[in-house]
Amino acid sequence: MNIFCLGINHRTAPIEIREKFWYSSDEIRAFLPVLKQHVAQECVLISTCNRTELYYLPQEQSVYDGSLWQMLASQKNASNVVREENFYSLSSLNAVKHLFNVASGIDSMVLGDVQILGQTKEAFTIAQQSRCTGIFLHRLFQTAFHVGKRVKTETEISEGAVSISYAAAELASKIFEDLSRHTALLIGAGETGKLTAKHLVSRNVKKLIIANRTRQRAEELSAQLGGLVIEFEDMAQQLQHVDIAISSVESHNYILSTHDLHRIMKLRGNKPLFIIDLGVPRNIDPSANAIDNVFLHDIDALNHIVDNNLAHRKAEIPKVQHIVMDELIQFNNWYNSLQVTPTIQELRERFESIRENELKKHRHHFPLETQSELDTLTKRIINKILHTPMVNLRNGTGELEEDETRRKVHIIRTLFGLDKKKTE
């Protein structure tokens, strides 16, 4: 199986190297034809923030060309920052299994990541549009997509939040079943705040209000996601009108004290206020949780949710691996059939040729009225002789036996002289 995967990912290279090898869709469209011209019969290039992987069938039956990583590095002007050990090279069934693991989400930085399947589909579509795929990669990637679909429907590997920002948004969604009817105040527009805001927007929060010490950063986030920007000093006043507040600022002192929240709750008419404190150190005085209708969750509570969810995801890995192995065996059987089918056809043609020739020589020994029965009988004999070896050759044993199938095909072709010029 002459399929290779050359890649770089979060396990083999830090972000400062990985980012050098990120390809936009337009860059992939431009690069694939170059690869097909010089390197590959078929090729697909997957590029995300955590991995860049090239799946390809080389132009000639060969092993991995160690210079290919240098070609990728040169293409991205990264020869001076990357080393060969940052790359991994997989071949044959190992490359196929790796792609299935990628599509399933168990090879992702975030276990069970659901985005990678869509990114893989997009990469394959670009390769198709660039006319860089053939029968092999088409079947390979369609099977990978099927793996991803099965994993999604048959396991819970993607269930539950496994990042603090995602857990915060998920908790908000559980508190309010429909966020489209509720307003959220985001206090802090740093990385954690930004990710949390994205998750809230993806859940269709009715209104997002952003308060940050540096107004420009709040406005940049608002430009990306929408939302109302307020001055950081007006944050406490705004708490009178929101349903949920999520805070993630760097501060050595509480930005909201118990006294502040007593006053705010009085102005709210004691309407429930849900606060998620993602700050380290904590942004909100924890004793505020004792105030009636103030529901305060800190980062430890969210970490507990994340840890439980991650443990649950890890428990699903054996189920995913079973699906991957099942599909790997089926794909290998399909590939083996590509080798087997021509041999079966040639073997049948050889036996049929012998049958017809022998009948021609000896028909005159049999009565005319039995000729039809004789023809049927000899065909049945040929079919019965060929049935068991053909079935065994076609189906194999259901294991990963690429070399064994090749050996059997070679034996059959040698025994029956299928590679020799046919003679009478």
C-alpha positions, 0 to 999 in steps of 0.5 A: 500500500504505497500511501505516505503521510508526512506531518508536523503537529502539536506533539512534534513542534511548538507553536512558533514552528507550527505556525510557520507551516500553516497553509491558507486555502489559497496557498494549498490550492497553489501548492497541490499542483506543484506536489502533483507535478514533482512528487505525487500521483495523488495528494491531500494537504491538511493544515490547521493551527495544530497540524499540517499533514500531507497524504500522498501516493508517490509517483513511483513505487518508493519509500519516503523521500527524506527531502520532502520535508525540506521542500515543505520548509522551503515553500514556507520560508522556514528552513532556518527554524525547523529540523527533520525531527519536527516531522513524522513520516508514516506509510502504508496502514500506519498512515491510513490508521493515523488519518482515521485517528485524526478524523475521530478526534483522538489525535487532537490536542483537545481530545475529541475535537469536533472541528478537525473532521470539518477541516479534513473534509475541507482539505479533501474538497480543495484537493478534489477541486485541484484534481489531485485525488484519484480512486485511492485517496477518494476511498481513503478520505471517504472512509475517514469521514465515515469513521468521524461520523461513526465516532460522533454517533456511537461514542461520547468522545466529544461530549462535555467541555474540556476547556475553562472558557468552553466550560464557562459558556456551557455552564451559562447555557445550563443556567439559562436554557435559552441564552438568546433571551439573556444578556451577558457581561464579559469583564476582561477581554484577554485570551480567556475572555475572548474565547469565552465570548466566542463560545457565548456568541456561538450559543446565540447570547441575546446581548454581549457587553464587554468591559476591559481596562484597555478599551481598545482591546474591548473594541477589537473584540466587539468588532470581531464578535459584536457587542456593546463596549462600556468603560471598565469603571461602569462595570458595577453599574452595568451589573444591575441589568445583566443576567450573567457576568463572566470575569477574567481579569488580572488583579491582585485585589477583588474587583467586586467585594461583598459590599459591592454586590449587596448594593448591586442586588438591592438595585436589581430588586434581588433578581438572581445574578449568576457570576463565573469568576475565571480570574487567578487570583479570584476577581470576586470576593468568594464570600459574596456567594452567601448573598441571597440570589448571587450564584458565584462559580470560581475556576476550581468549580469549572476545573472540576467540570472539565476534569470530569468531562475529560475523564469521561472522554478518555473512557471513550477512547477504547470505543473509538479505537475499536471503530478505527480498527474495524474501518481499517480492516474494511479499508484494507480488504478493499485495497486488497481487492484491487490486487485480487480482482484482476487475478481472479478474472484472469484465472477464470478466463484461463480456466474458461479458455481451457474448457472451451479448447477441450470441448472443441477437441472432444465434442464429436465424441458426444451425441448432438442432443447432449451438447448443451448439457455438456456445456452446462456441466463443464461450466459447473465443474469449473465454477466449483473448482474455482469457488473456494480459492476465489472466496479465500483470495477475495475475503482473506481472513479479515485481518490486516494482512496486506503482505499475506494477500500479496503473497497469495496473489503471487503464488496463484499467478505463478502456479497458473502462469498468469504472467506468461504469454498465453499459449494454446 
